[in-house]
């Protein structure tokens, strides 16, 4: 496994602390998000010329939640 360090805005880091979301849960969310995003890039290879971020972020987020509903419901209960 490779380590990737992310810098979060202070407001986001504070929200994570307030919600008591531990590092393991954050890592799981980030991994699933990146895997889903990379898979969506592969599915949209015909539109690659438009750029990686040309697709609506709302559509991506909805698809991500739909594909990982159980994970998000578990996190929402904490």
N, CA, C and O atoms as a GROMACS GRO file, in nm:
protein
  312
    1UNK      N    1   0.085  -0.117   0.000
    1UNK     CA    2   0.000   0.000   0.000
    1UNK      C    3   0.090   0.124   0.000
    1UNK      O    4   0.196   0.125   0.063
    2UNK      N    5   0.046   0.226  -0.070
    2UNK     CA    6   0.120   0.351  -0.079
    2UNK      C    7   0.053   0.456   0.008
    2UNK      O    8  -0.070   0.461   0.018
    3UNK      N    9   0.133   0.540   0.072
    3UNK     CA   10   0.080   0.646   0.157
    3UNK      C   11   0.064   0.772   0.076
    3UNK      O   12   0.153   0.811   0.001
    4UNK      N   13  -0.051   0.836   0.091
    4UNK     CA   14  -0.081   0.963   0.026
    4UNK      C   15  -0.124   1.060   0.136
    4UNK      O   16  -0.216   1.030   0.212
    5UNK      N   17  -0.060   1.174   0.143
    5UNK     CA   18  -0.094   1.273   0.244
    5UNK      C   19  -0.181   1.381   0.181
    5UNK      O   20  -0.145   1.438   0.078
    6UNK      N   21  -0.296   1.407   0.243
    6UNK     CA   22  -0.388   1.509   0.194
    6UNK      C   23  -0.394   1.624   0.292
    6UNK      O   24  -0.397   1.603   0.414
    7UNK      N   25  -0.396   1.745   0.240
    7UNK     CA   26  -0.417   1.862   0.324
    7UNK      C   27  -0.564   1.899   0.315
    7UNK      O   28  -0.616   1.924   0.206
    8UNK      N   29  -0.632   1.901   0.429
    8UNK     CA   30  -0.774   1.934   0.434
    8UNK      C   31  -0.792   2.077   0.480
    8UNK      O   32  -0.714   2.128   0.561
    9UNK      N   33  -0.896   2.142   0.429
    9UNK     CA   34  -0.928   2.275   0.483
    9UNK      C   35  -0.959   2.261   0.633
    9UNK      O   36  -1.013   2.159   0.676
   10UNK      N   37  -0.924   2.362   0.710
   10UNK     CA   38  -0.945   2.357   0.855
   10UNK      C   39  -1.091   2.328   0.890
   10UNK      O   40  -1.118   2.255   0.985
   11UNK      N   41  -1.183   2.385   0.814
   11UNK     CA   42  -1.326   2.364   0.844
   11UNK      C   43  -1.365   2.218   0.827
   11UNK      O   44  -1.443   2.165   0.906
   12UNK      N   45  -1.312   2.153   0.725
   12UNK     CA   46  -1.343   2.012   0.702
   12UNK      C   47  -1.281   1.925   0.811
   12UNK      O   48  -1.346   1.834   0.862
   13UNK      N   49  -1.157   1.953   0.845
   13UNK     CA   50  -1.090   1.877   0.951
   13UNK      C   51  -1.166   1.890   1.083
   13UNK      O   52  -1.179   1.793   1.158
   14UNK      N   53  -1.216   2.010   1.111
   14UNK     CA   54  -1.292   2.032   1.235
   14UNK      C   55  -1.423   1.953   1.233
   14UNK      O   56  -1.462   1.897   1.335
   15UNK      N   57  -1.489   1.949   1.119
   15UNK     CA   58  -1.614   1.872   1.108
   15UNK      C   59  -1.588   1.723   1.130
   15UNK      O   60  -1.667   1.655   1.195
   16UNK      N   61  -1.478   1.672   1.077
   16UNK     CA   62  -1.443   1.532   1.098
   16UNK      C   63  -1.419   1.504   1.246
   16UNK      O   64  -1.461   1.400   1.297
   17UNK      N   65  -1.350   1.596   1.314
   17UNK     CA   66  -1.327   1.581   1.458
   17UNK      C   67  -1.458   1.585   1.536
   17UNK      O   68  -1.481   1.504   1.625
   18UNK      N   69  -1.544   1.681   1.502
   18UNK     CA   70  -1.672   1.694   1.572
   18UNK      C   71  -1.759   1.569   1.554
   18UNK      O   72  -1.828   1.528   1.647
   19UNK      N   73  -1.756   1.510   1.436
   19UNK     CA   74  -1.835   1.390   1.408
   19UNK      C   75  -1.767   1.264   1.460
   19UNK      O   76  -1.823   1.155   1.453
   20UNK      N   77  -1.645   1.280   1.512
   20UNK     CA   78  -1.567   1.168   1.565
   20UNK      C   79  -1.547   1.057   1.462
   20UNK      O   80  -1.560   0.938   1.493
   21UNK      N   81  -1.517   1.098   1.340
   21UNK     CA   82  -1.490   1.002   1.233
   21UNK      C   83  -1.341   0.969   1.239
   21UNK      O   84  -1.256   1.056   1.224
   22UNK      N   85  -1.311   0.841   1.262
   22UNK     CA   86  -1.171   0.804   1.282
   22UNK      C   87  -1.097   0.788   1.150
   22UNK      O   88  -1.158   0.783   1.043
   23UNK      N   89  -0.967   0.779   1.159
   23UNK     CA   90  -0.880   0.772   1.042
   23UNK      C   91  -0.912   0.654   0.953
   23UNK      O   92  -0.907   0.665   0.830
   24UNK      N   93  -0.945   0.541   1.012
   24UNK     CA   94  -0.976   0.421   0.935
   24UNK      C   95  -1.100   0.443   0.847
   24UNK      O   96  -1.103   0.401   0.732
   25UNK      N   97  -1.201   0.508   0.903
   25UNK     CA   98  -1.323   0.537   0.826
   25UNK      C   99  -1.295   0.637   0.714
   25UNK      O  100  -1.345   0.621   0.603
   26UNK      N  101  -1.216   0.738   0.744
   26UNK     CA  102  -1.181   0.837   0.643
   26UNK      C  103  -1.105   0.770   0.529
   26UNK      O  104  -1.132   0.796   0.412
   27UNK      N  105  -1.011   0.683   0.564
   27UNK     CA  106  -0.935   0.611   0.462
   27UNK      C  107  -1.028   0.528   0.374
   27UNK      O  108  -1.012   0.527   0.252
   28UNK      N  109  -1.124   0.459   0.434
   28UNK     CA  110  -1.218   0.376   0.357
   28UNK      C  111  -1.299   0.462   0.260
   28UNK      O  112  -1.320   0.423   0.145
   29UNK      N  113  -1.344   0.578   0.306
   29UNK     CA  114  -1.421   0.667   0.221
   29UNK      C  115  -1.337   0.718   0.105
   29UNK      O  116  -1.383   0.720  -0.010
   30UNK      N  117  -1.214   0.759   0.133
   30UNK     CA  118  -1.126   0.810   0.029
   30UNK      C  119  -1.095   0.703  -0.075
   30UNK      O  120  -1.097   0.730  -0.195
   31UNK      N  121  -1.065   0.581  -0.029
   31UNK     CA  122  -1.033   0.472  -0.122
   31UNK      C  123  -1.152   0.442  -0.212
   31UNK      O  124  -1.136   0.430  -0.334
   32UNK      N  125  -1.272   0.431  -0.154
   32UNK     CA  126  -1.391   0.402  -0.234
   32UNK      C  127  -1.418   0.516  -0.333
   32UNK      O  128  -1.453   0.491  -0.448
   33UNK      N  129  -1.402   0.639  -0.288
   33UNK     CA  130  -1.424   0.754  -0.375
   33UNK      C  131  -1.328   0.754  -0.493
   33UNK      O  132  -1.370   0.774  -0.607
   34UNK      N  133  -1.200   0.730  -0.467
   34UNK     CA  134  -1.101   0.728  -0.575
   34UNK      C  135  -1.124   0.611  -0.671
   34UNK      O  136  -1.111   0.627  -0.792
   35UNK      N  137  -1.158   0.494  -0.617
   35UNK     CA  138  -1.186   0.378  -0.702
   35UNK      C  139  -1.305   0.405  -0.793
   35UNK      O  140  -1.302   0.372  -0.912
   36UNK      N  141  -1.409   0.464  -0.737
   36UNK     CA  142  -1.528   0.495  -0.816
   36UNK      C  143  -1.498   0.600  -0.922
   36UNK      O  144  -1.542   0.588  -1.036
   37UNK      N  145  -1.424   0.701  -0.885
   37UNK     CA  146  -1.388   0.807  -0.980
   37UNK      C  147  -1.304   0.751  -1.094
   37UNK      O  148  -1.328   0.782  -1.210
   38UNK      N  149  -1.205   0.668  -1.060
   38UNK     CA  150  -1.121   0.608  -1.164
   38UNK      C  151  -1.203   0.517  -1.256
   38UNK      O  152  -1.180   0.515  -1.377
   39UNK      N  153  -1.296   0.443  -1.199
   39UNK     CA  154  -1.382   0.358  -1.281
   39UNK      C  155  -1.467   0.442  -1.374
   39UNK      O  156  -1.490   0.405  -1.490
   40UNK      N  157  -1.514   0.556  -1.325
   40UNK     CA  158  -1.596   0.643  -1.410
   40UNK      C  159  -1.513   0.703  -1.524
   40UNK      O  160  -1.566   0.728  -1.632
   41UNK      N  161  -1.386   0.725  -1.500
   41UNK     CA  162  -1.298   0.774  -1.607
   41UNK      C  163  -1.286   0.670  -1.717
   41UNK      O  164  -1.286   0.703  -1.835
   42UNK      N  165  -1.274   0.544  -1.678
   42UNK     CA  166  -1.265   0.436  -1.775
   42UNK      C  167  -1.391   0.422  -1.856
   42UNK      O  168  -1.385   0.394  -1.976
   43UNK      N  169  -1.507   0.442  -1.794
   43UNK     CA  170  -1.635   0.433  -1.864
   43UNK      C  171  -1.655   0.550  -1.959
   43UNK      O  172  -1.726   0.537  -2.059
   44UNK      N  173  -1.595   0.661  -1.928
   44UNK     CA  174  -1.612   0.781  -2.009
   44UNK      C  175  -1.492   0.808  -2.098
   44UNK      O  176  -1.465   0.923  -2.132
   45UNK      N  177  -1.419   0.705  -2.137
   45UNK     CA  178  -1.297   0.726  -2.214
   45UNK      C  179  -1.324   0.791  -2.349
   45UNK      O  180  -1.236   0.856  -2.404
   46UNK      N  181  -1.445   0.776  -2.402
   46UNK     CA  182  -1.476   0.839  -2.530
   46UNK      C  183  -1.490   0.990  -2.516
   46UNK      O  184  -1.478   1.063  -2.614
   47UNK      N  185  -1.515   1.038  -2.395
   47UNK     CA  186  -1.527   1.182  -2.373
   47UNK      C  187  -1.402   1.238  -2.306
   47UNK      O  188  -1.405   1.349  -2.252
   48UNK      N  189  -1.295   1.164  -2.310
   48UNK     CA  190  -1.170   1.203  -2.243
   48UNK      C  191  -1.120   1.339  -2.290
   48UNK      O  192  -1.057   1.412  -2.212
   49UNK      N  193  -1.146   1.376  -2.414
   49UNK     CA  194  -1.097   1.503  -2.467
   49UNK      C  195  -1.160   1.622  -2.396
   49UNK      O  196  -1.106   1.733  -2.401
   50UNK      N  197  -1.272   1.602  -2.331
   50UNK     CA  198  -1.338   1.711  -2.259
   50UNK      C  199  -1.269   1.740  -2.127
   50UNK      O  200  -1.294   1.844  -2.066
   51UNK      N  201  -1.183   1.652  -2.081
   51UNK     CA  202  -1.114   1.672  -1.954
   51UNK      C  203  -1.175   1.587  -1.844
   51UNK      O  204  -1.292   1.550  -1.851
   52UNK      N  205  -1.095   1.557  -1.744
   52UNK     CA  206  -1.137   1.469  -1.636
   52UNK      C  207  -1.251   1.524  -1.553
   52UNK      O  208  -1.331   1.447  -1.499
   53UNK      N  209  -1.260   1.655  -1.542
   53UNK     CA  210  -1.359   1.714  -1.453
   53UNK      C  211  -1.476   1.776  -1.530
   53UNK      O  212  -1.551   1.856  -1.474
   54UNK      N  213  -1.490   1.740  -1.658
   54UNK     CA  214  -1.598   1.796  -1.739
   54UNK      C  215  -1.734   1.746  -1.694
   54UNK      O  216  -1.834   1.817  -1.709
   55UNK      N  217  -1.741   1.625  -1.640
   55UNK     CA  218  -1.868   1.569  -1.594
   55UNK      C  219  -1.914   1.641  -1.468
   55UNK      O  220  -1.832   1.684  -1.386
   56UNK      N  221  -2.042   1.654  -1.454
   56UNK     CA  222  -2.099   1.720  -1.336
   56UNK      C  223  -2.055   1.651  -1.208
   56UNK      O  224  -2.065   1.529  -1.197
   57UNK      N  225  -2.007   1.727  -1.113
   57UNK     CA  226  -1.970   1.671  -0.984
   57UNK      C  227  -2.091   1.616  -0.910
   57UNK      O  228  -2.079   1.522  -0.831
   58UNK      N  229  -2.207   1.675  -0.935
   58UNK     CA  230  -2.330   1.627  -0.871
   58UNK      C  231  -2.363   1.487  -0.918
   58UNK      O  232  -2.397   1.401  -0.837
   59UNK      N  233  -2.353   1.463  -1.047
   59UNK     CA  234  -2.380   1.330  -1.101
   59UNK      C  235  -2.282   1.228  -1.044
   59UNK      O  236  -2.321   1.116  -1.009
   60UNK      N  237  -2.155   1.265  -1.036
   60UNK     CA  238  -2.054   1.174  -0.980
   60UNK      C  239  -2.086   1.142  -0.835
   60UNK      O  240  -2.081   1.026  -0.794
   61UNK      N  241  -2.118   1.244  -0.756
   61UNK     CA  242  -2.148   1.223  -0.614
   61UNK      C  243  -2.271   1.134  -0.595
   61UNK      O  244  -2.272   1.046  -0.509
   62UNK      N  245  -2.375   1.157  -0.675
   62UNK     CA  246  -2.495   1.073  -0.665
   62UNK      C  247  -2.464   0.928  -0.698
   62UNK      O  248  -2.511   0.837  -0.630
   63UNK      N  249  -2.385   0.906  -0.803
   63UNK     CA  250  -2.347   0.770  -0.842
   63UNK      C  251  -2.262   0.706  -0.733
   63UNK      O  252  -2.279   0.587  -0.703
   64UNK      N  253  -2.172   0.781  -0.674
   64UNK     CA  254  -2.087   0.731  -0.567
   64UNK      C  255  -2.171   0.687  -0.447
   64UNK      O  256  -2.150   0.579  -0.392
   65UNK      N  257  -2.265   0.770  -0.408
   65UNK     CA  258  -2.352   0.736  -0.294
   65UNK      C  259  -2.437   0.615  -0.326
   65UNK      O  260  -2.453   0.526  -0.242
   66UNK      N  261  -2.492   0.611  -0.446
   66UNK     CA  262  -2.575   0.498  -0.486
   66UNK      C  263  -2.496   0.367  -0.480
   66UNK      O  264  -2.548   0.265  -0.433
   67UNK      N  265  -2.374   0.369  -0.528
   67UNK     CA  266  -2.293   0.248  -0.533
   67UNK      C  267  -2.240   0.208  -0.396
   67UNK      O  268  -2.198   0.094  -0.377
   68UNK      N  269  -2.241   0.300  -0.300
   68UNK     CA  270  -2.185   0.273  -0.168
   68UNK      C  271  -2.281   0.312  -0.057
   68UNK      O  272  -2.240   0.356   0.050
   69UNK      N  273  -2.408   0.296  -0.083
   69UNK     CA  274  -2.512   0.339   0.011
   69UNK      C  275  -2.494   0.281   0.151
   69UNK      O  276  -2.510   0.352   0.250
   70UNK      N  277  -2.460   0.153   0.160
   70UNK     CA  278  -2.445   0.089   0.291
   70UNK      C  279  -2.336   0.156   0.373
   70UNK      O  280  -2.354   0.181   0.492
   71UNK      N  281  -2.222   0.187   0.311
   71UNK     CA  282  -2.113   0.254   0.380
   71UNK      C  283  -2.157   0.390   0.432
   71UNK      O  284  -2.132   0.424   0.547
   72UNK      N  285  -2.222   0.469   0.346
   72UNK     CA  286  -2.264   0.603   0.386
   72UNK      C  287  -2.372   0.599   0.494
   72UNK      O  288  -2.373   0.684   0.583
   73UNK      N  289  -2.463   0.501   0.488
   73UNK     CA  290  -2.565   0.489   0.592
   73UNK      C  291  -2.502   0.453   0.726
   73UNK      O  292  -2.543   0.504   0.830
   74UNK      N  293  -2.401   0.366   0.723
   74UNK     CA  294  -2.331   0.330   0.846
   74UNK      C  295  -2.261   0.452   0.906
   74UNK      O  296  -2.267   0.475   1.026
   75UNK      N  297  -2.194   0.530   0.821
   75UNK     CA  298  -2.124   0.649   0.869
   75UNK      C  299  -2.222   0.754   0.920
   75UNK      O  300  -2.192   0.825   1.016
   76UNK      N  301  -2.338   0.765   0.857
   76UNK     CA  302  -2.437   0.864   0.899
   76UNK      C  303  -2.493   0.834   1.038
   76UNK      O  304  -2.540   0.924   1.107
   77UNK      N  305  -2.490   0.708   1.078
   77UNK     CA  306  -2.544   0.669   1.208
   77UNK      C  307  -2.447   0.700   1.322
   77UNK      O  308  -2.486   0.691   1.439
   78UNK      N  309  -2.326   0.734   1.293
   78UNK     CA  310  -2.225   0.760   1.397
   78UNK      C  311  -2.237   0.900   1.452
   78UNK      O  312  -2.160   0.938   1.540
   0.00000   0.00000   0.00000
